[in-house]
Amino acid sequence: MARKESHKIQRIGWLRAAVLGANDGILSTASLMLGVAGAHATRSSILVAGVAGLVAGSMSMAAGEYVSVSSQADSERAALDEESSELSRDEAGEERELAAIYVKRGLDLALARQVAAELTRHDALAAHARDELGISEIATARPLQAAGASALSFAAGSALPLAVAAASPLTAMSFAVAVAALVALVALGGVAARSGGAPFGPAIARVTFWGSAAMAGTYAIGSLFGVGPL
């Protein structure tokens, strides 16, 4: 019995949604709270802003991911329906088309025709979906999975700056939230890189740069339009 191999790329669907949601949760909520803190707001106002950001962000991430991935799924279904119709009209022509694809990938013509014939007999639509359309089980769009992963990971990410803000004295809150958010972003970037088999350096550099820029920008805006000293 053949051993079924597991590759890191197979995680890319849910990993992308989860990492994006957690990054957004940490950075959006931390930046929002820092912007309010920069305006010299009270502790309760800062925390309310953070909670509102968590709820709104989770719902927005879920809705956006669901709509986006649903559109991808609709496109995949339409392409498969069209391919199924073409197979029913001209299976021989579609088999030749499949053989031509394999020739372009490096097989000689005789072997390409043999492979195309065998795959057509086994499951013609699956063969065309994978090799002509680029639709595979790994890459198939799953809207509910993506939406759920995004919402949950956003809420989990948002909980960190909220917890740090609640536990910090008001005078040190901004610094504590910014540092905790950056550390979490770096850690998450490292975990994502390792899970996907990508190098650590670029992932960590990206989240550090853009995270710092976002939090500094929102704090500066809050300070510019602040309500006055505490």
Legacy VTK file of the C-alpha trace (Angstrom):
# vtk DataFile Version 3.0
C-alpha trace
ASCII
DATASET POLYDATA
POINTS 230 float
0.000 0.000 0.000
1.436 3.373 -1.043
2.273 5.820 1.691
0.296 9.039 1.488
2.666 11.975 1.737
1.782 15.198 3.480
3.261 18.404 2.127
3.296 21.841 3.725
1.605 23.390 0.691
-1.523 21.409 1.596
-1.994 23.746 4.563
-1.972 26.882 2.444
-5.762 27.395 2.278
-6.593 27.505 5.972
-3.120 28.796 6.907
-3.497 31.865 4.719
-6.869 32.767 6.210
-5.775 32.086 9.796
-2.510 34.037 9.551
-4.183 36.946 7.784
-6.913 37.063 10.425
-4.531 36.909 13.391
-2.209 39.532 11.899
-5.125 41.839 11.228
-6.553 41.249 14.684
-3.316 42.135 16.434
-2.389 45.061 14.238
-5.828 46.596 13.666
-6.874 46.465 17.307
-3.501 47.610 18.630
-3.392 50.476 16.120
-6.967 51.499 16.904
-6.278 51.548 20.645
-3.035 53.453 20.148
-4.819 56.037 18.036
-7.398 56.560 20.778
-4.667 56.583 23.431
-2.742 59.169 21.411
-5.776 61.425 21.656
-5.430 61.312 25.480
-8.630 59.328 25.961
-9.580 57.599 29.202
-8.807 53.940 29.903
-12.444 52.964 29.437
-12.599 54.719 26.064
-9.470 52.932 24.898
-10.801 49.544 25.978
-14.224 50.166 24.429
-12.511 51.077 21.165
-10.536 47.835 21.342
-13.612 45.690 21.983
-15.492 47.431 19.178
-12.541 46.803 16.879
-12.508 43.109 17.818
-16.213 42.609 17.097
-16.336 44.704 13.939
-13.091 43.298 12.609
-14.094 39.676 13.176
-17.384 40.177 11.360
-15.728 42.103 8.552
-13.003 39.502 8.073
-15.522 36.657 8.002
-17.808 38.430 5.544
-14.987 39.569 3.285
-13.310 36.161 3.217
-16.622 34.381 2.626
-17.570 36.644 -0.291
-14.101 36.452 -1.819
-13.734 32.673 -1.553
-17.364 32.130 -2.623
-16.647 34.078 -5.807
-13.639 31.836 -6.402
-15.782 28.744 -5.771
-18.441 30.023 -8.206
-15.776 30.539 -10.861
-14.427 27.029 -10.274
-17.906 25.489 -10.581
-18.598 27.409 -13.791
-15.300 26.266 -15.278
-16.003 22.645 -14.319
-19.504 22.819 -15.791
-18.095 24.169 -19.036
-15.428 21.469 -19.117
-18.025 18.779 -18.430
-20.089 20.023 -21.391
-17.038 19.970 -23.646
-16.258 16.406 -22.576
-19.800 15.271 -23.349
-19.638 16.868 -26.818
-16.147 15.779 -27.856
-14.367 13.438 -25.463
-11.815 12.404 -28.075
-10.897 16.020 -28.775
-10.570 16.726 -25.076
-8.331 13.677 -24.687
-6.063 15.031 -27.432
-6.018 18.378 -25.666
-4.966 16.642 -22.447
-2.205 14.777 -24.292
-0.941 18.068 -25.728
-0.687 19.468 -22.194
1.481 16.532 -21.146
3.691 16.951 -24.211
4.297 20.573 -23.210
5.284 19.328 -19.748
7.968 17.067 -21.180
6.422 13.700 -22.085
6.929 12.258 -25.553
3.803 12.109 -27.697
3.195 8.363 -27.390
3.456 8.382 -23.600
1.389 11.572 -23.362
-1.403 9.938 -25.381
-1.264 6.835 -23.178
-1.422 8.865 -19.964
-4.277 10.999 -21.329
-6.219 7.878 -22.349
-5.760 6.200 -18.954
-6.747 9.325 -17.005
-9.737 9.917 -19.268
-10.987 6.393 -18.607
-10.431 6.804 -14.866
-11.972 10.281 -14.386
-11.869 12.608 -17.360
-13.298 15.646 -15.571
-10.870 15.352 -12.646
-7.938 15.090 -15.045
-8.986 18.213 -16.960
-9.780 20.092 -13.752
-6.312 19.395 -12.388
-4.146 19.614 -15.511
-6.029 22.047 -17.759
-7.841 24.313 -15.293
-5.449 24.075 -12.336
-8.203 23.104 -9.888
-7.146 20.506 -7.336
-8.366 19.259 -3.975
-5.625 21.253 -2.226
-6.560 24.538 -3.900
-10.337 24.138 -3.992
-12.129 27.124 -2.506
-13.909 26.467 0.814
-15.812 29.648 1.791
-17.081 28.596 5.226
-13.714 27.234 6.296
-11.948 30.415 5.203
-14.554 32.684 6.840
-14.484 30.793 10.133
-10.693 30.704 10.260
-10.491 34.425 9.534
-13.070 35.429 12.159
-11.680 33.228 14.925
-8.078 34.133 14.267
-8.916 37.859 14.111
-10.666 37.632 17.489
-7.746 35.688 18.957
-5.281 38.250 17.643
-7.360 41.156 18.926
-7.520 39.643 22.400
-3.784 40.155 22.915
-3.583 43.973 22.767
-6.854 44.160 24.692
-5.471 41.999 27.502
-2.212 43.971 27.615
-4.099 47.270 27.726
-6.383 46.058 30.512
-3.411 44.909 32.599
-1.158 47.958 32.050
-1.171 51.268 33.927
-2.540 54.058 31.773
0.811 55.868 31.635
2.548 52.810 30.140
-0.369 51.425 28.150
0.659 52.696 24.718
4.212 51.405 25.019
3.096 48.034 26.389
0.489 47.513 23.663
2.927 48.463 20.886
5.689 46.175 22.168
3.340 43.244 22.795
1.813 43.636 19.329
5.204 43.699 17.615
6.450 40.658 19.537
3.263 38.773 18.659
3.496 39.771 14.997
7.103 38.604 14.810
6.230 35.302 16.500
3.257 34.762 14.214
5.306 35.583 11.149
7.895 33.020 12.234
5.286 30.330 12.885
3.622 30.971 9.531
6.947 30.835 7.715
7.881 27.561 9.396
4.460 26.011 8.748
4.596 26.918 5.084
8.281 26.027 4.658
9.238 29.644 3.825
12.334 31.528 5.081
12.012 33.346 8.408
13.832 36.582 7.565
11.528 38.125 4.953
8.360 37.196 6.862
9.611 38.752 10.104
10.965 41.850 8.347
7.622 42.476 6.642
5.487 42.248 9.768
7.926 44.326 11.819
8.126 47.142 9.280
4.436 47.378 8.440
3.321 46.782 12.012
5.532 49.577 13.317
4.411 51.921 10.553
0.713 51.263 11.174
0.892 51.750 14.948
3.110 54.834 14.706
0.806 56.358 12.106
-2.396 55.876 14.077
-0.803 57.108 17.313
0.433 60.224 15.499
-3.025 60.896 14.081
-4.574 60.470 17.518
-2.044 62.867 19.017
-2.631 65.402 16.238
-6.389 65.455 16.770
-6.292 64.752 20.491
-8.737 66.103 23.037
-6.090 67.520 25.292
-3.936 66.261 28.178
-5.207 63.681 30.664
LINES 1 231
230 0 1 2 3 4 5 6 7 8 9 10 11 12 13 14 15 16 17 18 19 20 21 22 23 24 25 26 27 28 29 30 31 32 33 34 35 36 37 38 39 40 41 42 43 44 45 46 47 48 49 50 51 52 53 54 55 56 57 58 59 60 61 62 63 64 65 66 67 68 69 70 71 72 73 74 75 76 77 78 79 80 81 82 83 84 85 86 87 88 89 90 91 92 93 94 95 96 97 98 99 100 101 102 103 104 105 106 107 108 109 110 111 112 113 114 115 116 117 118 119 120 121 122 123 124 125 126 127 128 129 130 131 132 133 134 135 136 137 138 139 140 141 142 143 144 145 146 147 148 149 150 151 152 153 154 155 156 157 158 159 160 161 162 163 164 165 166 167 168 169 170 171 172 173 174 175 176 177 178 179 180 181 182 183 184 185 186 187 188 189 190 191 192 193 194 195 196 197 198 199 200 201 202 203 204 205 206 207 208 209 210 211 212 213 214 215 216 217 218 219 220 221 222 223 224 225 226 227 228 229
